[in-house]
Amino acid sequence: MRPINVIDLRGIDLNLLVSLDALLAESNVTRAALRLHLTQPAVSTQLARLRQIFGDPLLIPAETGRGMTRSTRALELMEPLHLALKNLEAVVRHQPSFDPQTDRRSFVIAANDNATAVLGQRLMEQLPALAGPGVRIAFVVADQPSMATRLERGEIDLLLGSERMVPASMKARKLFDEHFVVVQRKGHPRGTAALDLDTYCALSHVLVSTSGGSFHGFMDEHLDALGRERRVILSVQHFTLVPELLARTDYVSTLPARFAERYRERLDIFDLPFEARGFTLFAAWPPRSQADPAHVWLRDTLAALASM
């Protein structure tokens, strides 16, 4: 393994090099001081320090007694020093940018299938109009226990999830508030009357357990507080399985409203017969990406799509 060369500028004030550039250009302490917006004594002190650093007089009183001339070492320094300072200035002043039409960037977004279907699909559909072929987006399943670690490692650029899913160490932006509705197939034998609590509890429910395998979900917590219980017959891990299942059975399900609206032509939608909290969908990202122009573009794009 090749050794790493470390740049050692200990003991050197970079401002001294800026002053040296002006001194070598002007060959005159007074004019250099004016150029640097410093006093002549301050620049004289800097010149003395520079002579110590370089072990060279750098500027020598002219034989005529008027002005100063550059030493051989100073002449050797002029061009490379000026070029180095210009390059350093360019590095410091460079403002990163991102043009989605011409730049190349791949993003990884973690989300459950509800967020992917409701917001991610809008992004997929609009992508050809929003960005050029150099922008690629991958959607992966949001695995809550590993989210913080994967975001910190840069394996995932953005998380779409409820407040429960957002790691405390991440930056976050609210996208929209969501509430729940009850969904059944068109032509369901119970009819299309508004639901009351007794009917809701008596129906056969499909529960979406994003963690997998649970028969007790968010709505059941609300029912517990009311001293009631519903009949959960099936538990699935993905929202996108539910509409097709409901269309072919007499089951019902409680789903996020925006997701349910996508299937209104095939399914009937009803208000819940009790008060229930909804949730807020957030975009979350690691603090290091806060000012990344490409990341800002992605976040702003998702926020615009969420408001449609």
N, C-alpha and C positions, 0 to 999 in steps of 0.2 A: 504494500500500500504506500503510495507516494505521500510524503509529508505535506501538510497544509501550510502554505506560506501565509503568515499573519502580518498584516501591515501594522508597523509600530510607529505611531506618531506621538508617543508619550513625550511630554515636555515641550511640544510644539503647539502654539496657539495658531489655529488656521487664520485668524484675523491678521497675524503677523505676515503671513504669506500674501494676503490681499494688499497689505501695506507695501511689501517688497515689490509686488507687481507694479504698483503706482510709482514707487521710488525709481525703479529701473526704467520705467517708461519716461519719467520726467527728468531724471538726473538732477533733481532739485528738491530739497526738503520742503521749501515753502510752497512750491507748486503742487507737490504730492499731498501736502497737508490740506490745501484747498480742494483738491480732487477727492480726498477722503473725508472731508468735512470734520477735520481734527485740527487741533492747535499745532503750531510748529514745534513747541517743546515736546508734545506727546509723540510726534512722528520722529523727532530726534532720538527720543528714548527707545522707540521701537527699532530704529536703525542700529542703535548700539546693541540691542538684544539680538538682532539678526546677524550682526557681525560675529557675536559669540557663537550662535548656532552653526553658522557656516564656516567659522574659522577663517574669514576673509573680510577685507575692508569693504568690498562690494562697490561703494562709491568713494572715489578719491578726489580730494581737492585738485582742481585743474592747475596746471603749471602757471597759467596766466593769473591765477589768484581769483578768477571769476568763475563761479559755477563748479560743477563736479563732473568727473568722468567715470565711466563704468570700468570695473576691474575685468580681467579676463574671465574670472569665475562668474561675474555678473552677466557678461555677454553670453556665456554658455547657458545660464539659467533663464534668460528672458523668454525665449520662445516656448520651451517645455513647461515653464511655470505658468505662463499665460494660458496655454492650451489646457493644462490640468485644471486651472481654476474655472475656465469656461465649461469644461466637461462636468466639474463638480456642481457648478451653478445649474446646468441643465438637469442633472440628477435631482437636485433639491427642488427645483421649480417645476419639474415634470408633473403634470396632472393626469392620472390614468383616466382612460375613457373606454366606452364600450359602444360599438355600433352593431346592433343585432342583425342588420342587413348584410354586413361584410365580415364581421369578426367570427372567430370560431370559439365555441364554448359548449361544454357538456354539463348538464345539471342533473342531479339525482334528488328526487322529491319523495319523501316518505309520507304515506297517508293510508288510512283505511279505505275500503272500497266505496263508502259513502262519500267521503271528500273527493276521491278520485272521480266518481261518477258525476257529482254535482259541479265541482269546480275544475278538476283535472281534465275532464272531457272537453269543457269549453276551451281550455288552453290548447289541447290537442287540435281541436277543430280550427282555432284561430291562428295557430302557429304559422302556417304558410303566409298569412297576411302580416304577421307581426315580426317575423325574422327570416333571415336567409337560410340557405342549406347548411351553414356552418354551426347553427345552434341545434343541439340535440338535447332531448329531455327523457330521462328514465324515471318511471314510477315504481317504487318498491313498497312492500307492506310495512307499515309502521309497527315495529316491535317495541312496545313501551319500555320494558326493562333495559333495553340497550340503546335507547334513543340518545341520551346525553353523551354517552361514550362515542357513538358513531358520528354524531354532529361535531364533537370536539376533534375527532381524528380526521375529519374532512371526508368521510365515506359518504355522508349525506349532506347536501347543501341546504335543504329546507324541509321542515316538518309541517304538515297540515294536520291539525288536531284540535280537540277541545281543550279547555283549560286544564282538565285532568291530565292531559298527555304532555303538556309543555314543561320541560325541565326548568327548574328555577334559575339555572345558570345561563339560560339562553335569552337572547333578545326576542321580542314577540310583537306582532301587529294584529289587531283585531280585523277580521274579514267580514263576518256577519253574525247576527244572532239567529238562532234556530229554535223552533218548537216542534212538538210531536203531534201526529195525527193517527187516527185509526184507519186501516185500509182493508178492504174486502173485495172479492171479485164482483163484477157486474152480474146481476141475476142471482145473487146470494139468497138463500131461502129465508133469511131473517128480514129481507126487504131493505128499504132505504130510509127508514125512520131514524131520527136522531137517537144516538145511544144514551141509555141511562146506565148508572153504575151496576145495577144488578145484571143487565144484559151483557155488559162488557165483561164482567167477571165470569159469567156462565159460558161464554164463547170459547172455542178452542184456539189458542194463540200459538203463533210462531215467534220465538224470541231470537233476536240477533245478539249473540254473545261474542263480542270481538276478541275476548281473551280465550274463548273456546270452551264449550261443554257446560256452561252454567244454565240453570233453569230459573235463576232469580236475577232480574236485571233492574235497570233504573226505574222503570214503572212500578215494579214490585216493591221498591223502597217506599214509594208514595202510597201504594195500597196498604203496606204494613202500618203506616202512620194513621190510616183510616180504619184499621182493624179489618181489612178486606183482603181477599186473595183471588187471583185469576187462575184459569186452567192453562198452564203452559204445556203443550203437547210435544212441540218440536223445538230444538235449539240448534241454530246454525251459526257459522262463524262469519258469514259474508252477507251483506245487505243485498247484493245483486242476485242471490238465489231466491229471495223472497217473492218478488213480483210474479215470476213464472209459477212458483209453487202455489201462490194464492189464486192465480187465474185458473188452476186446474182442481182446486179443492174448496172446501167450505171453511178453511182456516181463516183467521184474521191476524193482523199484525200491527204493532204500533211502531211507526217509522218516522224519521225526520221529514218535515213537510216538503222541503225542496226536493228531496229524493223521491217522495211519493208523487209529486206533481209530474214527474217525468213519465208516469204510467197512468195518467188520468184517463186516457182513452180506453184502457182495459180494466181499470180498477176504480171503485168508488172510494171517496175520501170523506172522513167524518172527524169532527172535533172530539177530543177526549171528554168523557163525562165527569171529569174531576180536574182540579187545578194541579198542574205539574210543571216543574221547572224545565226549561229548555237547556240549551247549551250555546256557547259561543265558539265559533271556529276561528282559530288563530293560525297565522304563519309564524314559525319560530326558526331561528338561525343562530349560529355561534357568533359571539361578539366580534371575532376577527373579520367577519364578512360584512360588518355594518356599513363600511364606506366603499366596498368593492363595487365599481360601477355596473358590472355585469349582474351582480347579485341584486343591486338596487333596481335594475331594470326588471328582473324576474319578480321581485316583490311588488313593484308598482303595477306590473302587468296583471298579476293575480288579484291585487286589490281592485283594479279597474273591472276585471271580469266578475269579481264577487259582487260588485255594486250594480251589475246589469240586471 
